[in-house]
Amino acid sequence: MKRFIALLLILSVLAVSGCAGKKEETTVPSDISSSSSSPVSSVEVPESPDIPVSSDIPDSSDIPESSDIPESSDIPVSSETEEEKKPLEVVSLEYAVRKEFDDFYLFYAAKVHNPNDMYSVMMPVFSLTMKDKEGKVSEISSGPLCDIAAQDTQVFAGACIITAEDIEELSFSFREDMVHDYVLQNDSGVPYAEDLNVTDAEKTGDIKYEARVTNLSPVSFSSLKVMVIYRKDGKLVSVDTRSIDGLEPGDTESFYVESWFKGFEYDEAEILVRPV
């Protein structure tokens, strides 16, 4: 019996020693990948239908050719684009020569137009020149004129002494050596000729007139010039001028003009007022 028990103990020891010498095998579950020892966050990969296919990409024929692209000349230009500055135009020039007080006087009236759409012309300087029968040319009068608004027309009339009665040619122009400024009409505030409105003209003497002038512009005037152009059968025969006090916007002033020239006949008198 003791031998039997000893034999069992020996067999048990041998069985334990055999198990310790074998390599341990580990079975990996089929549903776990070999990389499961390093955890990875979940990422959603888009399915193939969400990716655009070639049929969704426009053909080259759908892309506009260069001929379909507007040229720079077709692009509208702003109305504020600077226009070319144009010189003043002398629309007409009337004159007459007559002897008064032992001197020869030249009476003239020039109508001047500003052809610019955007610009007022500031303080142009005029030159009145004559050529006599012998071909001699001389300047008989010059000086600054009032500002002329865009697309406006002003009349400049006066009288001056000349040395000869016979005039071959008379010219009213603007001095090229006296540069005048062009200023945008909206910035200049220059009034128009019609803004100085003459009313109630009445003949009160042989060559005397009374009238009223109203300032319809938003501009104040320190002084004004009255011009009376006398005509006979539609032709200029004489001119008188005088200065009067200025006017505030909306004000009206009465004035009179009496000619100190006497040696002429007339059937019409045109009365104008302009800024000095």
Buried (B, 14 or more C-beta within 10 A) or exposed (E): EEEEEEEEEEEEEEEEEEEEEEEEEEEEEEEEEEEEEEEEEEEEEEEEEEEEEEEEEEEEEEEEEEEEEEEEEEEEEEEEEEEEEEBBEBEEBBBBBBEBEEEBBBBBBBBBBBEBEBBBBBEBBBBBBBBBEEEEEEEBBBEBBBBBBBBBBBBBBBBEEBEBEEBEEBBBBBBEEBEBEBBEBEEBEBBBBEBBBBEEBEEEEEBBBBBBBBBBBEBEBEEBBBBBBBBBEEEBBBBBBEEBEBBEBEEEBEBBBBBEBEEBEBEEBBBBBBBE
